[in-house]
Amino acid sequence: MRALLVLLLLLSTACTAVDGGAATGAPGSDLQPPAGGSANASDEEVAPIRVASGPDPETALLAQTLAALLTRGGLAAEVVPFSDARDARQALELGRVDVRPAYTGEAWLETLGRPDPPGDALEGYLAVSEHDRGRDIAWLRPRFDEGVDTPPANATFAFVVAGPPSIDADLGTVSQLAARLSERPDATLCVDQEFVSRSDGLRAVLAAYSVRSDQPVLAADPQEAVLGVAAGDCLAGLTTATDGAAWRAGLRPLVDDLGVFPAFVPLPQVRDEAAETHRSLRSSIGPFAAQLTTELLAAGNARVQAEESLEQVGDDLAVELLRRAGRPVSPPVPRT
């Protein structure tokens, strides 16, 4: 839920349309396994790779997934927790950690200091990666497809609706939701009060999708929005696309087909010095960037919501990413 909170606090507007033709690209050479095995002799002679973990469950899960990919790639790794995302970023800059999971939209706001993160995932990635390239920090390049279960994952705002047997389970996009709302003018939306009150919040979203401005709205934070949709009190509720509670309740996010919401793509950041020291580092975590989808991350979050072990869920997610990448799944080296 951290990405949603960052957006509510820092976002001035998010009405950027997606250019479907621009959001294409192929992952780079990070994704090729190293010749002659997953680890190098020199990797075994140096300190373990330090992976920064943020304060919220989703970022902690992402950190555990990165650590699991590293250990299954034959590299020693340890997760270093931080109570604040800015502290984790500073630790990366200072070399106190080697890798961290980061969000493109959050970096646009906090690192670049710009308003209005774009809805185009590729545009956001290119901007933040170019900025950090001059600071000896690399963002691993994702694939750019479209859909809930295609890369890259996007932890941005999303309207969620009930799944089967709900009569609204046929909805797949926000445009379809807008059409349904025109048929049912009394249907209620569950939306955070902060987002409702902003002129560039819900009103801007409704205008972009040509929904009447007086559509009934029930003030509800993300947790309440999930409960409201599950109970049938709201046709749709606003949370994040990777909200584990929503997925656990059988709700599913609608595709923001006009690209109104900004892209918050989770990707690994790697210090150049660490990549030079551990020559198989980038390859080991390549499947994170190339294969992680919104649905995979949300399913992991749902398991964490069910109080499963973060380390176990992270390792299972790493195994699935390796499988999707066509990589062999090797036993992990012991964690430090």
Secondary structure by P-SEA (a helix, b strand, c coil): caaaaaaaccccccccccccccccccccccccccccccccaaaaacccbbbbbcccaaaaaaaaaaaaaaaaacbbbbbbbbccaaaaaaaaaaccccbbbbbaaaaaccccccccccccaaaaaaaaaaaacccccccbbbbbbbccccccccccbbbbbbcccccccccccaaaaaaaaaacccbbbbbbcccccccccaaaaaaaaccccccccccccaaaaaaaaaaccccccccccccaaaaaaccccccccccccccbbbbbbbbaaaaaaccccccccccccccccaaaaaaaaaaaaacccaaaaaaaaaaaaaaaaccccccccccc
